[in-house]
Amino acid sequence: MMRGRTVGCIAAFIGALLTTQLSAYANHFIAGGGKYAILATTGETSVRFQFLGVVSILPDMIVPVIETELQSVIVHPGEIAPFRLFVSSTELDPFNVVADPVNGHIITITGNLLSRLVLGVEPDHQQITEIVHFDAMGIDKAIPGAGIDSFTLTIQYSATQGAGPVLSQSLGPELVTCDTVTCTLTLTGTLAEGEIESHTAGGE
């Protein structure tokens, strides 16, 4: 279940927390949440996502202050294999924030997800659950972010078993590319609603 608190409230709270830190190390904060849609030949796919993380950057280590989390719900109501895909982070690498003169802040999150693909409707629905690798990129251009900020979620599935072949059939080559080993699902779009935000104690 995705948290009901708005990203704006979270950002305000964490921003206030960071400004009270007087020590020499830097605190890095990321938060994002929203919705966007992708229109392909197989129909419209909607994506809802949410992420949050805070770390302290010390001279010789990165210390989590709030463990980074990422969740997303992808819904595809198309006529060919309609589905709901629920993903939540299980093991993440430290996130990264880079200031870009054109795009603002570029946030990258990588690691593993618990993927749960639900096909059909109750009581005859089927589920495929597996652990998969993912990469996520959020672009924080402005506040407010709706219509400006963007988010990309890339998930790698097996090409021969599990959810990969099903997603490939349902979404087609526009969103899923497969080789002999891997099917890669890529969902990228500009936020129709929501916000992506990043901050460091140094004001970057």
JOFEN-V207051 format. One record per backbone hydrogen bond with DSSP energy under -0.5 kcal/mol. NH is the residue of the N-H (numbers start at 1). CO is the residue of the C=O. Records with the same first field share a line. If there is no record, write none. Layout:
# JOFEN-V207051
NH->CO + CO
This chain:
# JOFEN-V207051
10->6
11->7
12->8
13->9
14->10
15->11
16->12
17->13
18->14
19->15
20->16 + 17
21->18
26->57
28->55
29->199
30->53
31->197
32->51
33->195
34->49
35->193
36->47
38->45
40->38 + 43
43->40
45->38
46->75
47->36
48->73
49->34
50->71
51->32
52->69
53->30
54->66
55->28
56->63
57->26
58->56 + 61
63->56 + 61
64->62
65->54
66->54
69->52
71->50
72->87
73->48
74->85
75->46
76->83
77->44
81->79
83->76
84->118
85->74
86->84 + 116
87->72
88->114
89->70
90->112
91->112
93->110
96->108
98->106
100->104
104->100
105->140
106->98
107->105 + 138
108->96
109->136
111->134
112->91
113->132
114->88
115->113 + 130
116->86
117->128
118->84 + 116
119->117 + 126
120->82
124->121
126->119
128->117
130->115
132->113
133->156
134->111
135->154
136->109
137->152
138->107
139->150
140->105 + 138
141->139
146->194
147->191
148->145
149->145
150->139
151->189
152->137
153->187
154->135
155->185
156->133
157->155 + 183
159->181
164->161
166->162
167->163
168->164
169->165
170->166
171->167
172->168
175->172
176->172
177->184
179->182
183->157
184->177 + 182
185->155 + 183
186->175 + 184
187->153
188->186
189->151
191->149
192->35
193->35
195->33
197->31
199->29
201->27
203->200
